């Protein structure tokens, strides 16, 4: 389990005020008295999305600096592992690149929650999913939805395929086999990637969106880091991963309407601003429907959620969750995530709405 060490005293001084407010809010909700954030103590366990690894490292380090009595452990073992750990009570919160489905929600389904409590899905991290590649002699690559779907479905197998050449007439595409790398684990990144392909290229991508890779063939790798390593160390490879983890790999531009867009945080944030909430959820649940066909925005986007209890069995755990997740969704927390991971900050309006949701946790 990953324990992030504390950062320096200057940062602690800068964060003390905002962390104190988070601690006060938590104590007001759970006991009616107010204390500074520095009085918080205990251990908080999270598990889930590897896409959030860099952001969680930053959030954890900053939070522990301002709250020296608290230990926050976050294991970036994948969204599916995080959801399973939250359901079983092995984690106090999950990081997930998708919200819980309707069938997964409901009172009595989560071991760490009160018997009458369901879960809340709170979007805390917005990032584009980059299509990364390493192809001999190629540094720029343009792809449309159908061609991208064909590559990962296994119907386009050569880099000099006519469909790829038509989109990249000036590229020196080799007559070489394509090694398409996908996630081996149950992954929210895969869920979001396949949601895009299913929505925009349904005639080619014939499978339903799924966190488990649906097609045979290709090369499987565990976690975001596994995909990046496989693409980096392979030959004529292509894969998909959270943009913050892409490192020095080349990133394809994706066709949207008549233009080709790169995976930037700004372009990712635009699609979230146009999203609607999932119907039938509680007032403080913020599961979102993403419009993958919106014009002028980068469409392959993941929104990672903190999945928490509406009410915890243990009030002391609720206090820590409220303080920590409250920091993450604050302006300071979102800025910290952007600096560490290049993620797109939540809008001020969404920050306010999520603060209300966090404050409702019992």
Helices and strands as residue ranges (DSSP letters): H 9-30, G 37-39, E 42-48, G 50-52, H 53-66, E 70-75, H 79-88, E 93-96, G 102-104, E 119-134, E 142-143, H 145-153, H 162-167, E 179-183, H 188-200, E 219-221, H 223-233, E 237-242, G 243-245, E 250-251, E 253-256, E 259-261, H 265-273, E 276-277, E 288-289, E 301-309, H 315-328, H 331-341, H 348-359
